[in-house]
Amino acid sequence: MADRNDPAGGWAPTWALGRAVLLTGLLLVAAVLLGRIDLVVLATPFALGTVYGLRRRPVTLPGLEVGTGDTHLVEGSPMAATVTVANPDAVSYDVAVVRTRMSRWLRVEKVGFGGTGVDVSRSGGADRPFVTSVPRGTAVDLSLTGTALRWGRHPIGPAGTRVAVADGLLVSRSVITDPVRMRVYPMTEPFEAVEAMPRAAGLVGAHHSRRPGEGGELAGVRVFAPGDRLRRIDWRVSLRARQLHVAATLSDRDAEVVVLLDVLAEAGRSGGVRGPATVLDTTVRAAAAIAEHYLHRGDRVALLEYGPAARRLRPATGRRQYLTVLEWLLDVKAESSPHEPYDLIFGPQLLSSDALVVVLTPLLDERSAQMLARMARGGRFVVAVDTLPADLPSPKDRGWAEVAYRLWRLDRETMIGQLREHGVPVVRWAGAGSLDQVLRDVARLATAPRVGGR
């Protein structure tokens, strides 16, 4: 690669310069051979024009930079980016041709230089060349505005530019800059759930536990004991019993919620925020909604991946954890693996026995069903959320494709039925209220008396 400050390595003559030199030389040679002075007069304008155009040659190559506007975008929100062409030289750029690549999930609708824009939504997109002039010592911004269609880290670039100077007699080599990735966070679907939790194991929180403590849920009335607060004395009972009694309450505790993302398989074709959703789209958006709901209530939330990468986000609370969850979800991708990732994720030291485990899975891999059954047999509180798109199209190929598809559907329904027999509730994700009844059932089973000491 040529040095930016080396004019010989960064600039090359154009065909216009070659034609001017060739024509001038031919006319002069012909004038000498034929002895015709008129040919010299005819060659003079070409020679003088070439010399005048090359009187000031550029020294440095143009600068190019890609920048983004808001770095915290959400699906469906407006996006803005700029490609800046800088002229650090003392010679003005007659023509600068700028071109950049864009992710297909960043729909550019308007492109323009210096506040003037051109609608490109119907004219071939933003990856076509755009031309402008750049005066010396200045910079010109190519603005790109549009809409972010899907979550993820989407590249803007690489961008490239070539400039022509000296009345088009010299052209620079291509200057290419690295792409910049724009972070687009998943749109949080509306989600609410009941307060019912199988176990609340923390010290403080919003869920009613079964342990006595300083809470708001009345557990009964008992005899006053040393250490009880005077404001809890029930005077009506105390006067009737002629002995001090206090109102006993249950402590309010927080819970740990583990959101497990099954990334062993992908299905469907994504249409962005307003179009059809794939398994991964539903999984990521549902995980963001569930995490936001429980973090807002003060619970601890952790995230796990069931896949070859086995990524894990430790449990924490608060707004910082929510932002960390959104950042963590940007790197979720579907990966198949011939190995069983169960032991890497669900070791006894990694998953609390009191945690509520919400598994987002399409149930496309038999290992996913085996994992759910193993967790249920191990005494975990598991809720399986089906993320397979309901409108998944059937194959249209001839032959046995449609019959095989129907058999696969029946086999999957049988698998779901077997999971429910093992005590794993399976519910389809439907936004707000998706887990209400399931959480009530899990909480009721957790508080039910155990038979036979089990």
Solvent accessible surface area in square Angstrom, and as a share of the most:
residue,aa,sasa,rsa
1,M,222,0.99
2,A,31,0.24
3,D,89,0.46
4,R,108,0.39
5,N,95,0.49
6,D,57,0.30
7,P,50,0.31
8,A,86,0.67
9,G,36,0.34
10,G,2,0.02
11,W,16,0.06
12,A,46,0.36
13,P,88,0.55
14,T,31,0.18
15,W,210,0.74
16,A,37,0.29
17,L,22,0.11
18,G,39,0.37
19,R,150,0.55
20,A,18,0.14
21,V,91,0.52
22,L,111,0.55
23,L,69,0.35
24,T,17,0.10
25,G,31,0.29
26,L,103,0.51
27,L,23,0.11
28,L,77,0.38
29,V,86,0.49
30,A,30,0.24
31,A,6,0.05
32,V,122,0.70
33,L,139,0.69
34,L,116,0.58
35,G,65,0.62
36,R,119,0.43
37,I,129,0.66
38,D,65,0.34
39,L,25,0.13
40,V,52,0.30
41,V,100,0.58
42,L,99,0.49
43,A,1,0.01
44,T,56,0.33
45,P,85,0.53
46,F,81,0.34
47,A,35,0.27
48,L,114,0.57
49,G,42,0.40
50,T,18,0.10
51,V,102,0.59
52,Y,137,0.52
53,G,3,0.03
54,L,50,0.25
55,R,144,0.53
56,R,119,0.44
57,R,130,0.47
58,P,3,0.02
59,V,80,0.46
60,T,26,0.15
61,L,3,0.01
62,P,1,0.01
63,G,10,0.10
64,L,25,0.12
65,E,116,0.52
66,V,10,0.06
67,G,27,0.26
68,T,44,0.26
69,G,43,0.41
70,D,85,0.44
71,T,62,0.36
72,H,109,0.48
73,L,8,0.04
74,V,65,0.37
75,E,8,0.03
76,G,23,0.22
77,S,29,0.19
78,P,108,0.68
79,M,5,0.02
80,A,45,0.35
81,A,2,0.01
82,T,50,0.29
83,V,0,0.00
84,T,33,0.19
85,V,0,0.00
86,A,33,0.26
87,N,1,0.01
88,P,74,0.46
89,D,13,0.07
90,A,52,0.40
91,V,22,0.12
92,S,48,0.31
93,Y,2,0.01
94,D,61,0.31
95,V,61,0.35
96,A,0,0.00
97,V,56,0.32
98,V,0,0.00
99,R,129,0.47
100,T,2,0.01
101,R,168,0.61
102,M,40,0.18
103,S,17,0.11
104,R,180,0.66
105,W,30,0.10
106,L,5,0.02
107,R,121,0.44
108,V,12,0.07
109,E,58,0.26
110,K,106,0.45
111,V,0,0.00
112,G,6,0.06
113,F,35,0.14
114,G,68,0.66
115,G,79,0.76
116,T,98,0.57
117,G,35,0.33
118,V,80,0.46
119,D,91,0.47
120,V,0,0.00
121,S,61,0.39
122,R,230,0.84
123,S,50,0.32
124,G,65,0.62
125,G,26,0.25
126,A,9,0.07
127,D,66,0.34
128,R,77,0.28
129,P,70,0.44
130,F,22,0.09
131,V,91,0.52
132,T,26,0.15
133,S,64,0.42
134,V,1,0.00
135,P,73,0.46
136,R,137,0.50
137,G,62,0.59
138,T,63,0.36
139,A,56,0.44
140,V,26,0.15
141,D,68,0.35
142,L,1,0.00
143,S,39,0.25
144,L,0,0.00
145,T,55,0.32
146,G,8,0.08
147,T,24,0.14
148,A,0,0.00
149,L,32,0.16
150,R,35,0.13
151,W,10,0.03
152,G,6,0.06
153,R,74,0.27
154,H,12,0.05
155,P,41,0.26
156,I,0,0.00
157,G,6,0.06
158,P,53,0.34
159,A,1,0.01
160,G,18,0.18
161,T,2,0.01
162,R,110,0.40
163,V,1,0.01
164,A,20,0.16
165,V,0,0.00
166,A,10,0.08
167,D,107,0.55
168,G,25,0.24
169,L,17,0.08
170,L,6,0.03
171,V,30,0.17
172,S,0,0.00
173,R,64,0.23
174,S,53,0.34
175,V,25,0.14
176,I,122,0.62
177,T,28,0.16
178,D,115,0.60
179,P,59,0.37
180,V,52,0.30
181,R,142,0.52
182,M,4,0.02
183,R,73,0.27
184,V,0,0.00
185,Y,16,0.06
186,P,3,0.02
187,M,68,0.30
188,T,44,0.25
189,E,41,0.18
190,P,107,0.68
191,F,17,0.07
192,E,121,0.54
193,A,15,0.12
194,V,30,0.17
195,E,88,0.39
196,A,30,0.23
197,M,20,0.09
198,P,4,0.02
199,R,70,0.26
200,A,13,0.10
201,A,40,0.31
202,G,9,0.09
203,L,152,0.76
204,V,116,0.67
205,G,31,0.30
206,A,41,0.32
207,H,4,0.02
208,H,97,0.43
209,S,11,0.07
210,R,143,0.52
211,R,134,0.49
212,P,105,0.66
213,G,30,0.29
214,E,101,0.45
215,G,14,0.14
216,G,66,0.63
217,E,71,0.32
218,L,118,0.59
219,A,55,0.42
220,G,28,0.27
221,V,68,0.39
222,R,106,0.39
223,V,70,0.40
224,F,62,0.26
225,A,39,0.30
226,P,136,0.86
227,G,78,0.75
228,D,31,0.16
229,R,124,0.45
230,L,129,0.64
231,R,168,0.61
232,R,49,0.18
233,I,17,0.09
234,D,39,0.20
235,W,151,0.53
236,R,196,0.72
237,V,33,0.19
238,S,6,0.04
239,L,138,0.69
240,R,177,0.64
241,A,53,0.41
242,R,223,0.81
243,Q,101,0.45
244,L,71,0.35
245,H,25,0.11
246,V,2,0.01
247,A,26,0.20
248,A,17,0.13
249,T,14,0.08
250,L,41,0.20
251,S,9,0.06
252,D,39,0.20
253,R,38,0.14
254,D,13,0.07
255,A,1,0.01
256,E,24,0.11
257,V,0,0.00
258,V,2,0.01
259,V,0,0.00
260,L,0,0.00
261,L,0,0.00
262,D,3,0.02
263,V,3,0.02
264,L,7,0.03
265,A,27,0.21
266,E,72,0.32
267,A,19,0.15
268,G,39,0.37
269,R,213,0.78
270,S,17,0.11
271,G,37,0.35
272,G,1,0.01
273,V,17,0.10
274,R,194,0.71
275,G,30,0.29
276,P,82,0.52
277,A,32,0.25
278,T,5,0.03
279,V,0,0.00
280,L,15,0.08
281,D,0,0.00
282,T,23,0.13
283,T,0,0.00
284,V,0,0.00
285,R,12,0.04
286,A,0,0.00
287,A,0,0.00
288,A,0,0.00
289,A,2,0.01
290,I,0,0.00
291,A,0,0.00
292,E,68,0.30
293,H,29,0.13
294,Y,1,0.00
295,L,13,0.06
296,H,162,0.72
297,R,60,0.22
298,G,35,0.33
299,D,0,0.00
300,R,60,0.22
301,V,1,0.00
302,A,3,0.02
303,L,0,0.00
304,L,4,0.02
305,E,6,0.03
306,Y,0,0.00
307,G,0,0.00
308,P,52,0.33
309,A,57,0.44
310,A,28,0.22
311,R,61,0.22
312,R,85,0.31
313,L,24,0.12
314,R,183,0.67
315,P,46,0.29
316,A,41,0.31
317,T,63,0.36
318,G,34,0.33
319,R,174,0.63
320,R,204,0.74
321,Q,13,0.06
322,Y,34,0.13
323,L,79,0.39
324,T,53,0.31
325,V,0,0.00
326,L,15,0.07
327,E,49,0.22
328,W,25,0.09
329,L,0,0.00
330,L,9,0.05
331,D,65,0.34
332,V,5,0.03
333,K,125,0.53
334,A,35,0.27
335,E,63,0.28
336,S,95,0.62
337,S,14,0.09
338,P,124,0.78
339,H,136,0.61
340,E,68,0.30
341,P,4,0.03
342,Y,28,0.11
343,D,115,0.60
344,L,118,0.59
345,I,4,0.02
346,F,16,0.07
347,G,10,0.10
348,P,122,0.77
349,Q,143,0.64
350,L,51,0.25
351,L,5,0.03
352,S,44,0.29
353,S,69,0.45
354,D,39,0.20
355,A,0,0.00
356,L,1,0.00
357,V,1,0.00
358,V,0,0.00
359,V,0,0.00
360,L,0,0.00
361,T,0,0.00
362,P,1,0.01
363,L,1,0.01
364,L,49,0.24
365,D,32,0.16
366,E,117,0.52
367,R,48,0.18
368,S,0,0.00
369,A,10,0.08
370,Q,83,0.37
371,M,0,0.00
372,L,0,0.00
373,A,11,0.09
374,R,77,0.28
375,M,3,0.01
376,A,24,0.19
377,R,157,0.57
378,G,60,0.58
379,G,51,0.49
380,R,51,0.19
381,F,23,0.10
382,V,6,0.04
383,V,0,0.00
384,A,0,0.00
385,V,0,0.00
386,D,7,0.04
387,T,2,0.01
388,L,1,0.01
389,P,16,0.10
390,A,81,0.63
391,D,106,0.55
392,L,33,0.17
393,P,102,0.64
394,S,34,0.22
395,P,48,0.30
396,K,174,0.74
397,D,106,0.55
398,R,233,0.85
399,G,64,0.62
400,W,202,0.71
401,A,28,0.22
402,E,87,0.39
403,V,58,0.33
404,A,57,0.44
405,Y,39,0.15
406,R,144,0.52
407,L,111,0.55
408,W,81,0.28
409,R,55,0.20
410,L,117,0.58
411,D,89,0.46
412,R,4,0.02
413,E,97,0.44
414,T,76,0.44
415,M,34,0.15
416,I,11,0.05
417,G,30,0.28
418,Q,96,0.43
419,L,6,0.03
420,R,134,0.49
421,E,148,0.66
422,H,94,0.42
423,G,52,0.50
424,V,1,0.00
425,P,32,0.20
426,V,12,0.07
427,V,34,0.19
428,R,98,0.36
429,W,23,0.08
430,A,81,0.63
431,G,9,0.08
432,A,64,0.49
433,G,35,0.34
434,S,13,0.08
435,L,0,0.00
436,D,35,0.18
437,Q,106,0.47
438,V,17,0.10
439,L,0,0.00
440,R,107,0.39
441,D,42,0.22
442,V,10,0.06
443,A,14,0.11
444,R,141,0.51
445,L,127,0.63
446,A,11,0.09
447,T,66,0.38
448,A,45,0.35
449,P,125,0.79
450,R,160,0.58
451,V,132,0.76
452,G,74,0.71
453,G,79,0.76
454,R,204,0.75
